[in-house]
Amino acid sequence: MRRILVSCAVLAVLALPAAATARAPGAARPGYLVVSKAVGDGGVHGAPVVTLIVKGFVLGRVSQEAKVQIVQLPSVGGEGAPQVVGADVSSTTIRYRGRFSGKEYRGSKFRFRAIGGLYRVVVRGSGVYLFAGGHGHVTLRGSRVFQHTDGRYAVDGGAWRSLPKSPVTRTIGGG
């Protein structure tokens, strides 16, 4: 009898992680975005290399001069707060659509993260590396001058692609 109880307890403990990660039927699965060595035209004053709206997380770093805007949008369970770490980074408060406040970070060689909420992240500059997961969409744009050497991206485990010279929007996550 004792062996049966111990066996049932072990099976229950092993089944907990599987039950915790199970989705409701019909629920969309989260997706992922990876951007590597992104370079845009115009530096910090040019068009955004990445404009991302995602419910989930964003991790990134910039190795050269860049500007990153992070706005946390209202959402259910949005508990995280963006964090930026770097020796040479400054920040200013910004407004998105006049209603939502956020921060704009500017500098080089810094890391940023936004975890546990709905975020709008806009990155301008060069030397951009970004990893995001969850549900949302991204608009990507590379360099018109340095095509095929301006970085690459992959969405939801798909093939690596060169950043496009004109803005392209992709969905992250899906059914």
URLINBEL-V919700 format. One record per backbone hydrogen bond with DSSP energy under -1.0 kcal/mol. CO is the residue of the C=O (numbers start at 1). NH is the residue of the N-H. If there is no record, write none. Layout:
CO_NH ; CO_NH
//
This chain:
1_5 ; 2_6 ; 3_7 ; 4_8 ; 5_9 ; 6_10 ; 7_11 ; 8_12 ; 9_13 ; 10_14 ; 11_15 ; 12_16 ; 15_19 ; 16_20 ; 17_21 ; 24_27 ; 29_174 ; 31_134 ; 32_156 ; 33_132 ; 34_154 ; 35_130 ; 36_152 ; 38_127 ; 38_128 ; 42_45 ; 43_46 ; 49_141 ; 50_123 ; 51_139 ; 52_121 ; 53_137 ; 54_119 ; 55_135 ; 56_116 ; 56_117 ; 57_133 ; 58_114 ; 59_131 ; 60_112 ; 61_129 ; 62_110 ; 65_126 ; 66_107 ; 67_124 ; 68_105 ; 69_122 ; 70_103 ; 71_120 ; 75_78 ; 77_79 ; 83_113 ; 85_111 ; 88_108 ; 90_106 ; 92_104 ; 94_102 ; 96_99 ; 96_100 ; 100_96 ; 102_94 ; 103_70 ; 104_92 ; 105_68 ; 106_90 ; 107_66 ; 110_62 ; 111_85 ; 112_60 ; 113_83 ; 114_58 ; 116_79 ; 116_80 ; 117_56 ; 118_73 ; 119_54 ; 120_71 ; 121_52 ; 122_69 ; 123_49 ; 123_50 ; 124_67 ; 125_40 ; 127_63 ; 128_38 ; 129_61 ; 130_35 ; 131_59 ; 132_33 ; 133_57 ; 134_31 ; 135_55 ; 136_172 ; 137_53 ; 138_170 ; 139_51 ; 140_168 ; 146_149 ; 150_39 ; 151_163 ; 152_36 ; 153_161 ; 154_34 ; 155_158 ; 161_153 ; 164_142 ; 168_140 ; 170_138 ; 172_136 ; 174_29
//
